[in-house]
Amino acid sequence: MSDNVEEGEFESYDSQTTLTEIDEQVSHELLKDAKDRIGITPELIRKTQQELGLIKLCWPEVDLRNDLYLKTLPKSYCTVSGKEKVLAWYAENFRRQFHVKYPDRKPLLLVCKNECGVQKFVSTAIRRSTLPYPELYTWQGCGKFVSDYIEYVPLDKPLSMVSSHRKTCV
């Protein structure tokens, strides 16, 4: 190496920034730019996230007379039935229990406002299912299943690009 290389001209691997640091810098700059333009602050974002998770247990009547669009919607969009009120109570109870048990997690979105401004339950479910094949419950069973039922056919020229397909698809 030449002796006249200025100090700092070459960076070591340790001094380079990572992608996450760059991502954080970009998001910080975008947030600062948005804050300057339209007044969005991190506090406002946190407040909005918190409000999205809240379930309001009061059901005001929606005035359908003033808006033509609301008149075209079914009545169930603008009202809350008794069953929906009970469901909202259950959802709020669950949301509170979840928040107490997992305070560091993001708030759940169980209820949100629809086109009419009425809170409706967001129906989502993750159901645990059991497979009808108990041998697939373990990795050993999965390996045996794959080795028994899948036939490996190596390519004729494994290093060349595939130009045509074998007509094995139905």
DOLUMPA-493565 format. One record per residue (C-alpha): residue number from 1; residue in three letters; x, y, z. Coordinates in steps of 0.05 Angstrom, whole numbers, always signed. Each point is the difference from the previous one (the first is absolute). Layout:
BEGIN
+-----+------+--------+--------+--------+
|  nr | rest |      x |      y |      z |
+-----+------+--------+--------+--------+
| NUM |  ALA |      X |      Y |      Z |
...
+-----+------+--------+--------+--------+
//
This chain:
BEGIN
+-----+------+--------+--------+--------+
|  nr | rest |      x |      y |      z |
+-----+------+--------+--------+--------+
|   1 |  MET |     +0 |     +0 |     +0 |
|   2 |  SER |    +23 |    +70 |    -13 |
|   3 |  ASP |    +21 |    +44 |    +58 |
|   4 |  ASN |    -37 |    +62 |    -25 |
|   5 |  VAL |    -69 |    -28 |    +11 |
|   6 |  GLU |    -38 |    +48 |    +43 |
|   7 |  GLU |    -28 |    -24 |    +65 |
|   8 |  GLY |    -74 |    -16 |     -4 |
|   9 |  GLU |     +1 |    -12 |    -75 |
|  10 |  PHE |    -14 |    -73 |    +10 |
|  11 |  GLU |    -53 |    -22 |    +50 |
|  12 |  SER |     +3 |    -65 |    +37 |
|  13 |  TYR |    -57 |    -49 |     +0 |
|  14 |  ASP |    -15 |    +18 |    +73 |
|  15 |  SER |    -13 |    +73 |    -16 |
|  16 |  GLN |    -51 |    -12 |    -54 |
|  17 |  THR |    -73 |    +12 |    +17 |
|  18 |  THR |    -48 |    -58 |     -1 |
|  19 |  LEU |    -65 |     -2 |    -40 |
|  20 |  THR |    -41 |     +7 |    +64 |
|  21 |  GLU |    +38 |    +63 |    +19 |
|  22 |  ILE |    -12 |    +28 |    -70 |
|  23 |  ASP |    -73 |    -19 |     +5 |
|  24 |  GLU |     -6 |    +34 |    +67 |
|  25 |  GLN |    +34 |    +62 |    -27 |
|  26 |  VAL |    -46 |     +3 |    -61 |
|  27 |  SER |    -62 |    -12 |    +42 |
|  28 |  HIS |    +23 |    +54 |    +49 |
|  29 |  GLU |    +11 |    +49 |    -58 |
|  30 |  LEU |    -68 |    -17 |    -29 |
|  31 |  LEU |    -33 |     +8 |    +67 |
|  32 |  LYS |    +35 |    +67 |    +10 |
|  33 |  ASP |    -22 |    +22 |    -70 |
|  34 |  ALA |    -72 |    -21 |    +13 |
|  35 |  LYS |     +1 |    +35 |    +68 |
|  36 |  ASP |    +24 |    +64 |    -34 |
|  37 |  ARG |    -52 |     -4 |    -55 |
|  38 |  ILE |    -64 |    -24 |    +33 |
|  39 |  GLY |    +14 |     -2 |    +74 |
|  40 |  ILE |     +6 |    -75 |    +10 |
|  41 |  THR |    +39 |    -15 |    +63 |
|  42 |  PRO |    +19 |    -66 |    +32 |
|  43 |  GLU |    -48 |    +18 |    +57 |
|  44 |  LEU |    -57 |     +8 |    -49 |
|  45 |  ILE |    +16 |    -67 |    -32 |
|  46 |  ARG |     +1 |    -35 |    +69 |
|  47 |  LYS |    -65 |    +34 |    +20 |
|  48 |  THR |    -34 |    -22 |    -65 |
|  49 |  GLN |    +25 |    -72 |     +9 |
|  50 |  GLN |    -28 |     +1 |    +71 |
|  51 |  GLU |    -68 |    +28 |    -23 |
|  52 |  LEU |     -5 |    -54 |    -54 |
|  53 |  GLY |     +4 |    -53 |    +53 |
|  54 |  LEU |    -54 |    +30 |    +44 |
|  55 |  ILE |    -71 |    -25 |     -2 |
|  56 |  LYS |    -53 |    +52 |    +16 |
|  57 |  LEU |    -58 |    -31 |    +36 |
|  58 |  CYS |    -50 |    +54 |    -18 |
|  59 |  TRP |    -41 |     -3 |    -63 |
|  60 |  PRO |    -24 |    +68 |    -26 |
|  61 |  GLU |    -54 |     +2 |    -54 |
|  62 |  VAL |    +24 |    +18 |    -70 |
|  63 |  ASP |    -42 |    +52 |    -36 |
|  64 |  LEU |    -16 |    -27 |    -69 |
|  65 |  ARG |    -41 |    +59 |    -25 |
|  66 |  ASN |    +58 |    +46 |    -18 |
|  67 |  ASP |    +45 |    -47 |    -40 |
|  68 |  LEU |    -23 |    -31 |    -66 |
|  69 |  TYR |    +54 |    -54 |     +2 |
|  70 |  LEU |    -22 |    -23 |    +69 |
|  71 |  LYS |    -71 |     -7 |    -25 |
|  72 |  THR |    +22 |    -51 |    -51 |
|  73 |  LEU |    +34 |    -45 |    +52 |
|  74 |  PRO |    -38 |    -55 |    +36 |
|  75 |  LYS |    -28 |    +19 |    +68 |
|  76 |  SER |    +47 |    -50 |    +35 |
|  77 |  TYR |    +59 |    +43 |    -20 |
|  78 |  CYS |    -26 |    +59 |    +40 |
|  79 |  THR |    -28 |    -35 |    +60 |
|  80 |  VAL |    +27 |    -48 |    +53 |
|  81 |  SER |    -42 |    -60 |    +18 |
|  82 |  GLY |     -5 |    -29 |    +69 |
|  83 |  LYS |    +45 |    -58 |    -18 |
|  84 |  GLU |    +52 |    +48 |    -28 |
|  85 |  LYS |     -1 |    +39 |    +66 |
|  86 |  VAL |    +11 |    -64 |    +40 |
|  87 |  LEU |    +56 |    -19 |    -48 |
|  88 |  ALA |    +32 |    +69 |    +10 |
|  89 |  TRP |     -3 |    -10 |    +76 |
|  90 |  TYR |    +35 |    -67 |     -7 |
|  91 |  ALA |    +52 |    +29 |    -47 |
|  92 |  GLU |    +14 |    +57 |    +48 |
|  93 |  ASN |     +7 |    -48 |    +58 |
|  94 |  PHE |    +48 |    -43 |    -40 |
|  95 |  ARG |    +39 |    +62 |    -22 |
|  96 |  ARG |     +9 |    +22 |    +72 |
|  97 |  GLN |    +23 |    -69 |    +22 |
|  98 |  PHE |    +48 |     -4 |    -59 |
|  99 |  HIS |    +29 |    +68 |    +18 |
| 100 |  VAL |    +10 |    -20 |    +72 |
| 101 |  LYS |    +33 |    -66 |    -18 |
| 102 |  TYR |    +43 |    +28 |    -58 |
| 103 |  PRO |    +12 |    +74 |    +15 |
| 104 |  ASP |    +59 |     +5 |    -49 |
| 105 |  ARG |    -38 |    -25 |    -61 |
| 106 |  LYS |    -36 |    +45 |    -50 |
| 107 |  PRO |    -73 |    +11 |    +14 |
| 108 |  LEU |    -49 |    -47 |    -34 |
| 109 |  LEU |    -47 |    +25 |    -54 |
| 110 |  LEU |    -64 |    -35 |    +18 |
| 111 |  VAL |    -51 |    +54 |    -17 |
| 112 |  CYS |     +5 |    +57 |    -50 |
| 113 |  LYS |    -47 |    +52 |    -30 |
| 114 |  ASN |    -35 |    -15 |    -66 |
| 115 |  GLU |    -23 |    +49 |    -54 |
| 116 |  CYS |    -55 |    +26 |    +45 |
| 117 |  GLY |    +45 |    +13 |    +59 |
| 118 |  VAL |    -29 |    -58 |    +39 |
| 119 |  GLN |    +47 |    -48 |    +35 |
| 120 |  LYS |     -5 |    -71 |    -26 |
| 121 |  PHE |    +37 |    -62 |    +21 |
| 122 |  VAL |    +57 |    -22 |    -46 |
| 123 |  SER |    -11 |    -75 |     -7 |
| 124 |  THR |    +67 |    -35 |     -2 |
| 125 |  ALA |    +19 |    -68 |    +25 |
| 126 |  ILE |    +61 |    -44 |     +3 |
| 127 |  ARG |    -23 |    -71 |    +11 |
| 128 |  ARG |    +47 |    -55 |    +20 |
| 129 |  SER |     -9 |    -60 |    -44 |
| 130 |  THR |    +23 |    -70 |     +6 |
| 131 |  LEU |    +23 |    -38 |    -61 |
| 132 |  PRO |    -32 |    -67 |    -15 |
| 133 |  TYR |    +71 |    -28 |     -8 |
| 134 |  PRO |    +33 |     -8 |    +68 |
| 135 |  GLU |    +66 |    -19 |    -33 |
| 136 |  LEU |     +7 |    +73 |    -22 |
| 137 |  TYR |     +3 |    +26 |    +72 |
| 138 |  THR |    +75 |    -13 |     +6 |
| 139 |  TRP |    +58 |    +17 |    -45 |
| 140 |  GLN |    +19 |    -73 |     -4 |
| 141 |  GLY |    -69 |    -18 |    -24 |
| 142 |  CYS |     +1 |    +57 |    -50 |
| 143 |  GLY |    +67 |    -24 |    -26 |
| 144 |  LYS |    -25 |    -71 |     -7 |
| 145 |  PHE |    -63 |    +25 |    -35 |
| 146 |  VAL |    +41 |    +40 |    -50 |
| 147 |  SER |    +49 |    -57 |    -13 |
| 148 |  ASP |    -57 |    -50 |    -10 |
| 149 |  TYR |    -46 |    +41 |    -45 |
| 150 |  ILE |    +43 |    +49 |    -39 |
| 151 |  GLU |    +45 |    -26 |    -54 |
| 152 |  TYR |    +63 |    +41 |    -14 |
| 153 |  VAL |    +17 |     +6 |    -74 |
| 154 |  PRO |    +66 |    +36 |    -12 |
| 155 |  LEU |     +7 |    +46 |    -59 |
| 156 |  ASP |    +38 |    -25 |    -61 |
| 157 |  LYS |    +45 |    +62 |     +0 |
| 158 |  PRO |     -4 |    +29 |    +70 |
| 159 |  LEU |    +44 |    +60 |    -15 |
| 160 |  SER |    -38 |    +25 |    -62 |
| 161 |  MET |    -63 |    +41 |     -2 |
| 162 |  VAL |    -65 |    -37 |     -9 |
| 163 |  SER |    -27 |    +15 |    -70 |
| 164 |  SER |    -61 |    -46 |     -2 |
| 165 |  HIS |    -45 |    -32 |    +50 |
| 166 |  ARG |    -16 |    -73 |     +7 |
| 167 |  LYS |    -74 |     -4 |     -9 |
| 168 |  THR |    -12 |    -28 |    +70 |
| 169 |  CYS |    -50 |    +54 |    +21 |
| 170 |  VAL |    -73 |    -15 |    -10 |
+-----+------+--------+--------+--------+
//
